[in-house]
Amino acid sequence: MSVRVYMLLDIVDRSCDYAVQMLRNRAGIVLADRLEGYPNIIAMVEAADRQSLAKAIMPILGCIDGITEDLRLLITRDNEISPDLLASGGSTPHKRRVRKN
């Protein structure tokens, strides 16, 4: 099981290349890339659980403080799928009925 957070960053003063290099050198960063437009950087951090993810994010946020104009964190759901759910066939979507008046 793992949890990821995608960080969307708006970097000030055209220091995007510096910010990407700095992020790529930080422990816990799986991905850091420039984007076209705004936000102009995306980074991904992955950890075993939410508590470890929070511990990994704090030093990263500290290193980018002062060069970001805006920061958005998109946290994924846990990747765990119950074996019972797969065995029961509950993973297939059901058709929704539409009631016409």
N, C-alpha and C positions, 0 to 999 in steps of 0.2 A: 504494500500500500504506500502511496506517496501523494503528497499535496504540492501543488505548484501555485506560484503567484506570478502574474504577468504585470510588469511595471511599465506604464506609459509615461514618458517624461517629456516635458517641454524644457529645453535647455536654453539658457540666456547667453548673450554675448558671443554667439557663433562658436561656442566651444564644444560642439558635438563630437568631433573626432577625439578630443581629449577625454570627454566623458565616456565614450564607448570603450576606449582603451583602458581607462581606469576601472570601468565596470567589468570588463573581460578579465582583468587581473585579480578581481576579488574572489575570495572563497565563497562557494555557494551559487555563483552565477553560472547558469547552464548556457545562456544565450544572451547576447547583447548586439543589437544591430541598429543602424540608422534607418529612419523612415523618411519618405517624402512628405512634406507638409507638416502639420502639427497634429498630434504629438510627433516629435522628431526622433525619439529613441524608444525602442522596446527592449526590455530585458526580462529574463525568466529565471526564477529561483525555484529550486526543488528541494524538498526535505521529506523525511519519513512520516512526520505528523505535523499538526498545526503548531504545537509548542516549539518544535525544532525549527519550523519555518519562521516563526516570529523571532527566534534567537538569531537566525541567519540573516533576516532582513534588517535588523537594527543597525549593524555596522555598515551595511550597504547604504542605508538612508543617511547615516552620518557622513559618509564620504562624498555624497552628492549634494548635501545641504549647501546652499549658497549658489549653486550653479543651475538649479531648477526653478523654473517659473511656475510649473504646475506638475503635479504628480498624481497619477491614478493607479490604484492597486486592484487587479482583477484576480481574485482567489478562486481556484478551481475546487470542485467538490472532491472528496476522497475517492480514489480510484478503486475501492474495494467493491467487488460484485459477489453477492452471496451465492455459493454453489447450489443452494436449495432453489433459488430463483431461476437459475439456468436449467436445472433438472426438471423443474415443474413446467417449463415452457412459458413462464410468466414474462419472459423477456421480449416476446413478440408483441408488437403494438396491436391494440384492438381498434376496430373501426368504430367511430362515433356515429351515433344515429342523430339525424337532424329531424326535428319535429317541424312540420309545416302547418301553419295555422290556416 
